[in-house]
Amino acid sequence: MVQTQEIEKLEIDTGIETGLPSKVILYNDDVHTFDEVIAQIIKATGYSYEKAEAITWEVHTKGKGVVYTGEISECVRVSAVLEEIGLHTQIES
């Protein structure tokens, strides 16, 4: 009987959460300045100026870049902060 309960619990737990990290992708645009994007990345993530600047340059030169990787709920929050000023983002799992 104990084994059956443990198996049922494992099946329920396995179906609820994948544990895979998600990521926030930021796309380049011709509207925002480097300073605006850097400031918004810092606001959304708490990264240092240097890290936010490096991400901004990647987005500028490659057309897109990963801003944040983590739990989906935190990705949604980071994405929402970036979009406050009209930046275009996407969350990938």
C-alpha positions as CSV (number, residue, x, y, z in Angstrom):
1,M,0.0,0.0,0.0
2,V,2.8,2.5,0.8
3,Q,4.5,1.7,-2.6
4,T,1.2,2.5,-4.5
5,Q,0.9,5.9,-2.7
6,E,4.5,6.7,-3.5
7,I,4.0,5.9,-7.2
8,E,0.9,7.9,-7.4
9,K,2.7,10.9,-5.8
10,L,5.6,10.6,-8.2
11,E,3.2,10.5,-11.2
12,I,1.5,13.7,-10.0
13,D,4.7,15.5,-9.3
14,T,6.2,14.6,-12.6
15,G,3.3,16.0,-14.6
16,I,3.2,19.4,-12.9
17,E,6.7,20.9,-13.3
18,T,9.4,20.2,-16.0
19,G,12.1,22.0,-14.1
20,L,13.5,23.3,-17.4
21,P,14.6,26.9,-17.4
22,S,13.0,29.4,-19.7
23,K,14.6,32.5,-21.3
24,V,13.7,36.0,-22.2
25,I,14.8,37.0,-25.7
26,L,15.1,40.7,-26.5
27,Y,14.8,41.9,-30.1
28,N,16.6,44.9,-31.6
29,D,14.7,47.9,-32.8
30,D,15.5,51.3,-34.3
31,V,13.4,53.2,-31.7
32,H,15.2,53.0,-28.4
33,T,18.7,54.3,-27.5
34,F,21.4,52.2,-26.0
35,D,21.1,54.1,-22.8
36,E,17.3,53.4,-22.6
37,V,17.8,49.7,-23.2
38,I,20.7,49.4,-20.8
39,A,18.6,51.2,-18.1
40,Q,15.6,48.9,-18.7
41,I,17.7,45.7,-18.5
42,I,19.1,46.9,-15.2
43,K,15.6,47.7,-13.9
44,A,14.3,44.3,-15.1
45,T,17.2,42.1,-13.9
46,G,19.3,43.9,-11.4
47,Y,22.4,43.2,-13.6
48,S,25.4,45.5,-13.4
49,Y,25.8,48.3,-16.0
50,E,28.5,46.3,-17.7
51,K,26.5,43.2,-18.1
52,A,23.4,45.1,-19.3
53,E,25.6,47.0,-21.8
54,A,27.1,43.7,-23.1
55,I,23.6,42.3,-23.7
56,T,22.5,45.5,-25.4
57,W,25.5,45.2,-27.8
58,E,24.6,41.6,-28.6
59,V,21.0,42.5,-29.3
60,H,22.2,45.4,-31.5
61,T,24.7,43.3,-33.5
62,K,22.9,40.0,-33.8
63,G,19.3,41.3,-33.9
64,K,18.3,39.5,-30.6
65,G,19.8,38.3,-27.4
66,V,19.1,36.4,-24.2
67,V,18.5,38.8,-21.4
68,Y,17.5,36.4,-18.7
69,T,17.3,32.6,-18.0
70,G,15.3,31.1,-15.1
71,E,11.9,30.1,-13.9
72,I,9.0,30.9,-16.1
73,S,7.4,33.2,-13.5
74,E,10.5,35.3,-13.2
75,C,10.9,35.4,-17.0
76,V,7.3,36.7,-17.3
77,R,8.2,39.5,-14.7
78,V,11.5,40.4,-16.5
79,S,9.7,40.5,-19.9
80,A,7.0,42.7,-18.5
81,V,9.5,45.2,-17.2
82,L,11.3,45.3,-20.5
83,E,8.1,45.9,-22.4
84,E,7.1,48.8,-20.1
85,I,9.0,51.1,-22.6
86,G,7.9,49.2,-25.7
87,L,10.8,46.8,-26.1
88,H,9.9,43.6,-28.0
89,T,10.5,40.4,-26.1
90,Q,9.7,36.7,-26.3
91,I,9.8,34.0,-23.7
92,E,11.1,30.6,-24.8
93,S,11.0,27.4,-22.9
